[in-house]
Amino acid sequence: MQIIDPFNYINDNDGSRHMHAEGVSLNFLATKAGTPLYVYSYQALTERYNTLKKVLPDSLICYSVKANGNISIVNSLAQLGAGADVVSGGELKRAITAGVETKKIVFSGVGKTELEMAAALSANILQINIESEPELELLNKISLEKGVIAPVAVRVNPDVDANTHDKISTGRQEDKFGIPYKDAIYLYSKIKELKGLESVGLATHIGSQLISLEPFRKAFKKLTQLALTLKTSGHNIRSLDFGGGLGINYSGELEPNINDYAKIIKAAGDEAGCQVILEPGRFIAGPSGILLTRVIYVKRTEARTFAIVDCAMNDFMRPTLYNAWHKVELVSQQKNKVDTETVDIVGPICESGDFIAKDRDLPPLSSGTLLSIKDAGAYGASMSSYYNSRLPAGEVIVSGNEWDIIKKRQSLEDLIGLENFAHWQKNSVKEQ
Ligand SMILES: *Cc1c(COP(=O)(O)O)cnc(C)c1O
């Protein structure tokens, strides 16, 4: 199934071509909103969500907020009927602020605090996915204090290798996530004893950026069997939460076929007689956004050519963190074909690990050249930091010929304003 790419070139009268986000020129957006700038396409978000919904109409799709938690993005999906998968009290707040129905919110994560669980119970969300026995006990205590019954699912670690990057593989025995498969039955009997808890389902999430469907098949099969065993023992397993993890095509990877993925899920859900919950993040948000950046300088040394751009690892961590490969394109291309040059695209941060792309053959770059970093909509803005006292990139969304700013640029005053001198330093700085 081919889903549209909203970031396309439109030809100008003089034969040059310029990349647009849907109907809006990226040159225009860079001038209006500055760089670095995340640009998202509403149409792409919608199409990608609807593609999944169409092949799995009976599943509850809980968008994984950590992929991109901007409230405008989450609201776009909530309007289409999506729920949310959150992994912190902050994400819970975002999802509710963005208009996600609380009865469509799933709370995952290995380290939920007392405050976070209390917030989830107050919001009356769909379910809390439990990842350890102490967590189960604490949630029970909070529920009893509040006089409520917490709807829980145990996140099981099926010990299946997702064959993805080590840092985003979560379903192997040695990973910190979930409850070992063999301990699940014990935990469900414990849930039954504890008066503040009620079992509603079973959950898993084996990793992110999966390219092969085989690990999904293995893990879901194990989960289905466990669900049937639990049901036979009288536990209430209404839903199976299969997590997220669908991979996307960053550098020519063959994306999993959505129909085949849906088939595996449907079969597993049917066999277990359960409603299916999914938690896709990257699949929906990744290709729906790009990061726009401008070349500050080009530095040619004997060894290499560096294009130093105005975005860096604080804006976009994936290359540094995972050695991720993202396609980089010139926003404006001239009519005549030019010889390319091999460049490393790097940020201004004082770390050699601060790179965006290495060894790329691109038309010669110069100061001011605008570049588009593709597939940056997931785990881009949401992973940004303030390192080197850099302010995070702005964010805009486009729909047809319309656009709007969905995250303002902060000021340095905002950044430094959270800090203060210790009380004994108060008079040591002269008024400027
Ligand atoms: C990160 C995460 C997801 C989303 O993963 P994607 O690969 O972005 O689809 C879903 N569920 C849980 C529990 C997660 O931690």
The ligand as an ORCA input file, in Angstrom:
! r2SCAN-3c Opt
* xyz 0 1
  C       7.620      3.610     22.262
  C       6.461      2.766     22.521
  C       5.491      2.575     21.537
  C       5.593      3.166     20.151
  O       6.570      2.543     19.375
  P       6.690      2.885     17.815
  O       7.830      2.095     17.370
  O       6.927      4.361     17.725
  O       5.423      2.486     17.169
  C       4.369      1.833     21.849
  N       4.226      1.291     23.085
  C       5.135      1.441     24.061
  C       4.905      0.818     25.376
  C       6.283      2.182     23.818
  O       7.196      2.324     24.776
*
